[in-house]
Amino acid sequence: MRGLQVELTVNLLPVAAPVYLGDNDSLSGLLQHQVETWQALREHDLVFNTWDTGMGKTVAALLYLQDLAREYEETGRRKDVLFVAPVNELLAQHARDIRDFVTARKLPFNVLEVTAEGLRHLEAGAGPGRAGEKLHELLADPRQFAGQSGIGDMLIDADTSRPGIVVVNPDIFYYALYYRYNAFDRRNLFLDFVSRFAYIVIDEFHYYAPKQFANFLFFLLLCEDLGHFAAGRKVCLLSATPAPYMRDFLARLKIHVGEVRPPEVEAEPGTPGAAPVLAPAVLHLVGGDVAEQAQWLRERTWPLLEQGQDGAVIASSLHRLNRARQAVPWPDAGRITGPESSDNRHEAAARQLIWATPTVDIGFNFAKKQKDRQGLDFLVFEAFNHDEFWQRLGRAGRVLGKARCDFPSHIWALVPEDVVVTWRDRVGEGGTYARSALKQLSAELAAPPPRRDLVHYLGSEAFYLETFWPIYQLHGMTALEDRPYIQSVFDRVKEVFAGASWRSFGSMIRAMRGYAHQEEVFRRAEAALTTRDAHDFLFWWSGKSAGPAEGAECLRHPMYRRQVLDFVRGQYAAKKAIFSFRECLEGPVAAVYDPKGIFTDTAGAVYGLLHLLRYYDLRFFPGAEEFHRCAGETPPPADFYVEVVKFREEPLQLYYRYECPQEVTRSFFMEKYATRPVALRGLGIRGRSARGGAVHPLPAEVSRFLQDQYVVALVVPDAAVGALLSACRGAGIAPVKVGVTFPDAGKEVEYWAVVGTAAYLLYPEIRPAIFRALRADADKELPVII
């Protein structure tokens, strides 16, 4: 905790948006951009609405439902709708909003909220069934699941022929599109998601990383190639802060794309034909973060709370948020954070003071009941990049549809100190700005700096492996005479993404067959090994091709056979990690007993143990039974059961430890393991003091938790560390240390690394630096997986 360093104050003008002034009485009260979005969808295949946060983009997307409803009533043709929301919290909110919209306008739709957890609780036919099977049946006939718990508060009419609006998170969408469900369900679900929906809405499009954006873009490309746009399919993308590369790639599609964007100069309240949407605000820029400025935070917010004002504090870090919360013990407060239950989050939204993590960045509604002005009177938030700053700033002062629009909001933005200094020099103290003008100026100043989008993943070797998997599956279920068309889909992918892949269609087919074989080896172990596996291993080991006799001899020798098995399993694990919409690394999770409410207000919350170890003193229970005795709660499934005792005086530094096999020298490790993402088996977890480096012992079960798992890691040589850390800072990725013990060195050598799916995102960005460090030819494209 430190004293206030630098602060700057800027006044923000109120904002109004044009309202619809046409002759259609049914559109009375709507904003012009909402009606324009509806009209644009009638004329374009895809419409991109980029109006700011709080301007009613969701309603803009829902207006097109009226066209589908009218067609259904006139012709009886059922046209289903898919609505993709990025996180489950937003999923429930959107499902409620859609149900309200459909009910108010008497539209003939069933509304289904679908999550993985909900599918687990459904029962289909004779029993629980597979998740993929239940999802397929739910899309075909939702009526059979009416009244069951776990699927959300569905709106289902007795007439099952009605079209459905299916609200899902992108994980379900991804697993269906990329054939990740059970083998019995993959084909059905792929066809469901590619062919069923006449209208698709993807909300908060800016939220997705380039890898996730590529998944959606591939879907749009498939829709284009399969003729769905020509048959009338419509897509609406909603994003307040789209990255420039998104527009560039969408322009490469052979479809009609329209954009509904806000004017360069926004209107002010009182402008004829405009409705107030944002109240005036006083913006204070403060150097630091919420934990450093905790005492200052209390001094600023406590008087406002005593006046009866409502507010929120948004931090990028859960640990910093909880630290700051200790300094402001306001009784009518709640948390909207990852560990909290859905019920607790919903209750917290109604509290006077809300403590929140980036869970609320993506469309969360802070509306307060029975309040005639904005839901949040004041807002404190951290922001370390441009998008984060403006996304969070838009949470305050929302007055669309409110009776009172002139009550000024107070906003404190906690930013790096150099940002405050830059604003003081160029923006000035006490000035008055329109938000659009200030946003443009902050972008020109790069203060806060832009988020680093890891766009080099698009067109990388990992990207092609991921994207080709559904193409490979299509190829397998297509008649021989039609297979040239499947090859044309791959050619179109290469054309759109402009990657420098040396892969031909035939080589990709062989690679996918190899991946399928490696999966078989992973499941069946030595029984599935072939001499080809031995040849691949020997080539990887020596760089030389081996003959048939050498491969067969290798498999006869128990030690070499084990090495071949480890090699093939590692190759499979490295590729499998690519097929993950979010993070592939599953660390240990702990059920939490927190009687003091230091970490969470949810009884029996489950959260990542490594985060808890780093920031909190914990007491480990022997097992679930002891946890139940102390907590009084039914213990949820977890790897560990812990009690939060207090905050650590200083964070614990966690790092990984890897002991190389006896035959691996340091030079061999640098050549084979430090030039690309690889799967390491046998990682240990260690802890030490962040300051002095003194070893902090962890429970043996924690240290050994990952030892039998394959963990994808990008380990970089020392000379490439600068490039790695720079890319991680800009992209918000946390690098880690890996201590490697070499048999020939007799000591542990530490390297910087990135673990999990992020390794594939970062590798194309820093690959030239890695190979410069190794004095290799940085221009030659190498595959991610050998």
Secondary structure, 3 states (H helix, E strand, C coil): CCCCCCEEEEEECCEEEEECCCCCHHHCCCEHHHHHHHHHHHHCCEEEECCCCCCCHHHHHHCCHHHHHHHHHHHCCCCEEEEECCCHHHHHHHHHHHHHHHHHCCCCCEEEEECHHHHHHCCECCECCCHHHHHHHHHHCHHHHCCCCCCCCCECCCCCCCCEEEEECHHHHHHHHCCCCCCCCHHHHHHHHHHCEEEEEECCHHHCCHHHHHHHHHHHHHHHHCCCCCCCCEEEEECCCCCHHHHHHHCCCCCCEEEECCCCCCECCCCCCEEEEECCEEEEEEECCCCCCHHHHHHHHHHHHHCCCCEEEECCCHHHHHHHHHHCCCCCEEEECCCCCHHHHHHHCCCCEEEECHHHCCCCCCCCCCCCCCCCCEEEEECCCHHHHHHHHCCCCECCCCCCCCCCEEEEEEECHHHHHHHHHHCCCCCEECHHHHHHHHHHHCCCCCCCCCHHHCCCHHHHHHHHHHHHHHHHCCCHHHHHHHHHHHHHHHHHHCCCCCCCHHHHHHHHHHHHHHHHHHHHHHHHCCHHHHHHHHHHHHCCCCCHHHHHHHHHCHHHHHHHHHHHHHHHHHHHCCCCCCCCCCCCEEEEECCCCCCCCCCCEEEEHHHHHHHEEEEECCCHHHHHHHHCCCCCCCCEEEEEEEECCCCEEEEEEEECCCCCCHHHHHHHCCCCCEEEECCEEEEEECCCCCEECCCHHHHCCCCCCEEEEEECCHHHHHHHHHHHHHHCCCCEEEEEECCCCCCEEEEEEEECCHHHHHHHHHHHHHHHHCCCCCCCCCCCCC
